[in-house]
Amino acid sequence: MPLTILRNLYRQIVFDLKEFLLNIQEFFFFSVRAFVTFPKVRTYWRDVLDQMTICGTDSIPIVLVSSISIGALLAIEVGNLLEDFGAKTMLGRSTSISVLRELGPLLMGLMLSARFGSRNGAELGAMKISEQIDALRAFGTDPVAKLVMPRLVAALVMFFPLTALSDYAGLHSAAYLAEHYHKLDPGIFWNSVYPRLLPKDFVVGFLKAPVFAIIITLVSSFNGFSARGGTAGVGRSTIKGIVVSSGLVLVANFYVSKIVLENM
């Protein structure tokens, strides 16, 4: 009996490993196809504009709510800590680095992974289940160029202004709490921000925007294209896309910061 259990466990592990490697291979080819279809952006420019509205304009409220909340919380907690050491005047410097380098881009990426990524997974998954993607192929249309490429281009374009908006909202909410909660003069707050900001503070933050755009769009779209098993399969593919893209955003956030800060 123990040998049978171990043998079945071994077979399951081997099967899962093969399936994982196969998915990695399929995702690689899927990503290459998405980038190769970039020259067709003129053909599908209306789809690009529609996706820019969805992932850009419609995502402004959730980005603002998250960045304002974390900026205010950061000002309160960091301000209380600095006040114990008599360094409250450094609150602006501390919050600006945290927001510009890490929290602004990261929150934007996670929020859009949940909002934009889930929409991609559910919409493309439903099209896959209802055989609309197969119908596009039957009519001679490349479904990757029609459905994935516009989403990728829109995300690459719109994630930059959303990152800037997230940074702006986070910094100003921190400044507001510094003035009204910690009774810190606004001039002192902003004077500790602007003169000490370095180019790498902006590079490390804004470089994450295209990385997150590629991860969220391709992972969610790939899972949508891979959906099977009816409406329950659409739900599974959508959830899987959100979980995987969010995890990859966190990993990419670390490595982008590490690489840029070590080389600038």
C-alpha positions as CSV (number, residue, x, y, z in Angstrom):
1,M,0.0,0.0,0.0
2,P,2.7,2.6,0.8
3,L,4.5,1.8,-2.4
4,T,1.3,2.3,-4.4
5,I,0.7,5.7,-2.7
6,L,4.3,6.8,-3.4
7,R,4.0,5.6,-7.0
8,N,0.8,7.5,-7.6
9,L,2.2,10.6,-5.9
10,Y,5.3,10.4,-8.1
11,R,3.1,10.1,-11.3
12,Q,1.0,13.1,-10.2
13,I,4.1,15.2,-9.5
14,V,5.6,14.3,-12.9
15,F,2.2,15.1,-14.6
16,D,1.9,18.4,-12.9
17,L,5.5,19.3,-13.8
18,K,5.0,18.5,-17.5
19,E,1.7,20.5,-17.5
20,F,3.5,23.4,-15.9
21,L,6.3,23.4,-18.5
22,L,3.8,23.0,-21.3
23,N,1.9,26.1,-20.1
24,I,5.2,28.0,-19.9
25,Q,6.0,27.1,-23.5
26,E,2.5,28.0,-24.7
27,F,2.6,31.3,-22.8
28,F,6.0,32.1,-24.4
29,F,4.7,31.5,-27.9
30,F,1.5,33.4,-27.1
31,S,3.5,36.4,-25.9
32,V,5.7,36.4,-29.0
33,R,2.6,36.4,-31.3
34,A,1.2,39.3,-29.3
35,F,4.3,41.4,-29.9
36,V,4.7,40.3,-33.5
37,T,1.2,41.7,-34.3
38,F,2.2,45.2,-33.2
39,P,2.5,46.4,-36.9
40,K,-1.3,45.8,-37.2
41,V,-2.1,48.5,-34.7
42,R,-3.3,50.8,-37.5
43,T,-5.9,48.3,-38.5
44,Y,-7.3,47.9,-35.0
45,W,-6.8,51.5,-33.8
46,R,-10.5,51.7,-32.8
47,D,-10.1,48.6,-30.5
48,V,-6.9,50.2,-29.0
49,L,-8.9,53.4,-28.2
50,D,-11.7,51.4,-26.6
51,Q,-9.2,49.5,-24.5
52,M,-7.4,52.7,-23.5
53,T,-10.7,54.0,-22.1
54,I,-11.3,50.7,-20.2
55,C,-7.8,50.3,-18.7
56,G,-7.1,54.1,-18.4
57,T,-10.1,56.4,-17.9
58,D,-12.3,53.9,-16.2
59,S,-9.6,52.9,-13.8
60,I,-8.9,56.3,-12.4
61,P,-11.3,56.1,-9.4
62,I,-9.9,52.8,-8.0
63,V,-6.3,54.1,-8.5
64,L,-7.1,57.4,-6.7
65,V,-8.8,55.6,-3.8
66,S,-6.0,53.2,-3.2
67,S,-3.2,55.8,-3.6
68,I,-4.9,58.4,-1.4
69,S,-5.5,55.9,1.3
70,I,-2.0,54.5,1.4
71,G,-0.5,58.0,1.2
72,A,-2.5,59.2,4.1
73,L,-1.7,56.1,6.2
74,L,2.0,56.3,5.3
75,A,2.1,59.9,6.5
76,I,0.5,59.0,9.8
77,E,2.6,56.0,10.6
78,V,5.9,57.4,9.4
79,G,5.2,60.7,11.0
80,N,4.6,59.1,14.4
81,L,7.8,57.1,14.1
82,L,9.9,60.2,13.0
83,E,8.3,62.3,15.8
84,D,9.8,59.9,18.4
85,F,13.3,60.7,17.1
86,G,12.7,64.4,16.6
87,A,13.0,64.1,12.8
88,K,9.4,65.0,11.8
89,T,10.8,67.5,9.2
90,M,12.0,64.5,7.1
91,L,8.4,63.2,6.7
92,G,8.2,64.6,3.1
93,R,11.4,62.9,2.1
94,S,10.4,59.6,3.6
95,T,7.0,59.5,2.1
96,S,8.1,60.8,-1.4
97,I,10.7,58.0,-1.8
98,S,8.2,55.3,-0.6
99,V,5.4,56.6,-2.9
100,L,7.5,57.3,-6.1
101,R,9.7,54.2,-6.0
102,E,7.4,51.5,-4.6
103,L,3.9,52.2,-3.4
104,G,2.5,54.3,-6.2
105,P,3.5,51.9,-9.1
106,L,2.8,48.8,-7.0
107,L,-0.7,49.8,-5.9
108,M,-1.5,50.8,-9.5
109,G,-0.3,47.5,-10.8
110,L,-2.3,45.5,-8.2
111,M,-5.5,47.4,-8.7
112,L,-5.3,47.1,-12.5
113,S,-4.4,43.4,-12.1
114,A,-7.7,43.0,-10.3
115,R,-9.7,45.3,-12.5
116,F,-8.3,45.2,-16.0
117,G,-6.9,41.7,-15.7
118,S,-10.1,40.2,-14.5
119,R,-12.0,41.9,-17.3
120,N,-9.6,40.5,-19.9
121,G,-9.8,37.0,-18.5
122,A,-13.6,36.9,-18.2
123,E,-14.2,38.5,-21.6
124,L,-11.8,36.4,-23.5
125,G,-12.7,33.3,-21.6
126,A,-16.4,33.8,-22.5
127,M,-15.5,34.3,-26.1
128,K,-13.4,31.1,-26.0
129,I,-16.2,29.1,-24.4
130,S,-18.8,30.4,-26.9
131,E,-16.4,29.7,-29.8
132,Q,-16.2,33.3,-30.9
133,I,-12.4,33.1,-31.1
134,D,-12.8,30.0,-33.4
135,A,-15.2,32.0,-35.5
136,L,-12.6,34.8,-35.9
137,R,-10.1,32.2,-37.2
138,A,-12.7,30.8,-39.6
139,F,-13.2,34.3,-41.1
140,G,-9.4,34.7,-41.5
141,T,-8.9,37.1,-38.6
142,D,-6.0,36.6,-36.2
143,P,-7.6,36.5,-32.8
144,V,-4.3,37.6,-31.1
145,A,-4.0,40.6,-33.3
146,K,-7.7,41.5,-32.8
147,L,-8.2,40.8,-29.1
148,V,-4.8,40.8,-27.4
149,M,-2.6,43.3,-29.2
150,P,-5.0,46.3,-28.7
151,R,-5.2,45.5,-24.9
152,L,-1.4,45.3,-24.7
153,V,-0.9,48.6,-26.6
154,A,-3.5,50.3,-24.5
155,A,-1.9,49.1,-21.3
156,L,1.6,50.2,-22.4
157,V,0.3,53.7,-23.1
158,M,-2.1,54.2,-20.2
159,F,-0.1,52.7,-17.3
160,F,2.4,55.7,-17.5
161,P,-0.2,58.4,-16.7
162,L,-1.9,56.1,-14.2
163,T,1.4,55.7,-12.4
164,A,1.9,59.5,-12.4
165,L,-1.6,60.0,-11.1
166,S,-1.1,57.5,-8.3
167,D,2.2,59.2,-7.3
168,Y,0.5,62.6,-7.3
169,A,-2.5,61.5,-5.3
170,G,-0.3,59.6,-2.8
171,L,2.1,62.5,-2.2
172,H,-0.7,65.1,-1.8
173,S,-2.7,63.0,0.6
174,A,0.5,62.6,2.6
175,A,1.1,66.3,2.6
176,Y,-2.5,67.0,3.7
177,L,-2.2,64.6,6.6
178,A,1.3,66.0,7.5
179,E,-0.3,69.5,7.7
180,H,-3.5,68.7,9.6
181,Y,-2.5,65.6,11.6
182,H,1.2,66.3,12.5
183,K,0.9,70.1,12.3
184,L,3.8,70.2,9.9
185,D,4.1,73.3,7.7
186,P,3.5,72.5,4.0
187,G,6.6,74.4,3.0
188,I,8.8,72.2,5.3
189,F,7.1,69.1,3.8
190,W,7.7,70.0,0.2
191,N,11.1,71.5,0.7
192,S,12.2,68.1,2.0
193,V,10.8,66.5,-1.2
194,Y,11.8,68.4,-4.3
195,P,15.5,69.3,-3.7
196,R,16.4,65.7,-2.7
197,L,14.7,63.8,-5.5
198,L,17.1,62.0,-7.8
199,P,16.5,60.8,-11.4
200,K,16.6,57.2,-10.2
201,D,13.6,57.8,-8.0
202,F,11.5,58.5,-11.1
203,V,13.2,55.9,-13.3
204,V,12.6,53.0,-10.8
205,G,9.0,54.0,-10.5
206,F,8.0,54.7,-14.1
207,L,10.0,51.8,-15.5
208,K,7.6,49.5,-13.6
209,A,4.6,50.7,-15.6
210,P,5.5,48.9,-18.9
211,V,6.6,45.8,-17.0
212,F,3.3,45.6,-15.2
213,A,1.4,46.3,-18.3
214,I,3.0,43.4,-20.2
215,I,2.6,41.0,-17.3
216,I,-1.1,41.8,-16.5
217,T,-2.2,41.9,-20.1
218,L,-0.5,38.8,-21.4
219,V,-1.2,36.6,-18.3
220,S,-4.9,37.5,-18.1
221,S,-5.4,37.2,-21.9
222,F,-3.5,33.9,-22.0
223,N,-5.7,32.4,-19.3
224,G,-8.8,33.7,-21.1
225,F,-7.7,32.0,-24.3
226,S,-7.0,28.8,-22.3
227,A,-10.5,28.7,-20.7
228,R,-12.4,25.4,-21.0
229,G,-15.2,23.7,-19.2
230,G,-18.2,26.0,-19.6
231,T,-19.0,29.0,-17.4
232,A,-17.1,27.4,-14.4
233,G,-14.0,27.3,-16.6
234,V,-14.3,31.0,-17.3
235,G,-14.4,31.7,-13.5
236,R,-11.4,29.5,-13.0
237,S,-9.3,31.1,-15.7
238,T,-10.2,34.6,-14.5
239,I,-9.2,33.8,-10.9
240,K,-6.0,32.1,-12.1
241,G,-5.1,35.1,-14.2
242,I,-5.6,37.5,-11.3
243,V,-3.6,35.4,-8.9
244,V,-0.7,34.8,-11.2
245,S,-0.5,38.3,-12.6
246,S,-0.7,39.8,-9.0
247,G,2.1,37.5,-7.9
248,L,4.3,38.3,-10.9
249,V,3.7,42.0,-10.3
250,L,5.0,41.7,-6.8
251,V,8.1,39.7,-8.0
252,A,8.8,42.1,-10.8
253,N,8.4,45.1,-8.5
254,F,11.3,43.7,-6.4
255,Y,13.6,42.9,-9.3
256,V,13.0,46.2,-11.2
257,S,13.8,48.2,-8.0
258,K,16.9,46.0,-7.3
259,I,18.3,46.3,-10.8
260,V,17.7,50.0,-11.3
261,L,18.9,51.0,-7.8
262,E,22.1,48.9,-8.2
263,N,23.0,50.4,-11.6
264,M,22.2,54.1,-11.2
